[in-house]
């Protein structure tokens, strides 16, 4: 048992089989993100990233009403008066989102209800986003006289392109789930009653294949998004080592024997 298994906390983790969940649990505030929550998030992710049972991480809410309404506006009013808090809050948000984007294990945001501002920032830093009909998306700093940080803006642009990112950010408008799907902000859209099972089923599909492959591919994609355009010594070694790994040996043997592979690599 670890401190992040406590389901009374505003962020907690749980594990079922090979699937871990990071749960936003501040329902009375529609999961509005406080600085304390941003600070806790990397530590909670670390628990799941180091749990050898976990192969995929789902980020979700404990309530279907909201994935996250964004920043805690009441707290922002206090932070605006304290330069030291402004900086500590900025760093807490940045480190939480970078940690989410750089987990070793693949992540899926399971979104129902409101997904606004910082909540949308959480979702776009996951590897994939599955949403329910009725979910709503918006990034609204322009309505508060604020700006979206560069890291978040890049992540948004990588997903939907600069023109669509400008459309969202310049207006602060709210998108319904259908529009979010059409511009690539989310990847899958389901009925509210099937979202949880569809997300879990896809996570289990990822968990069934080689985790050496999945984690190495995630690392390579992250390097490309960060600007790398050709192999270096590290990525060349990853490619070479794969051929000599236990999962490759099992995958080839299973293919030749016409059976399902049983991949056991786990680091």
HUGIRA-V800294 format. One record per helix or strand of 2 or more residues. SS is the DSSP state (H for helix, E for strand). FROM is the first residue (numbers start at 1). LEN is the number of residues. If there is no record, write none. Layout:
SS,FROM,LEN + SS,FROM,LEN
This chain:
H,3,3 + E,11,6 + E,19,6 + H,27,3 + H,35,15 + E,56,6 + E,66,3 + H,73,7 + H,83,19 + E,106,6 + E,114,3 + H,118,7 + E,128,5 + E,136,3 + H,141,3 + H,150,11 + H,162,10 + E,175,2 + H,177,6 + E,188,3 + H,195,14 + H,211,15 + H,233,11 + H,246,11
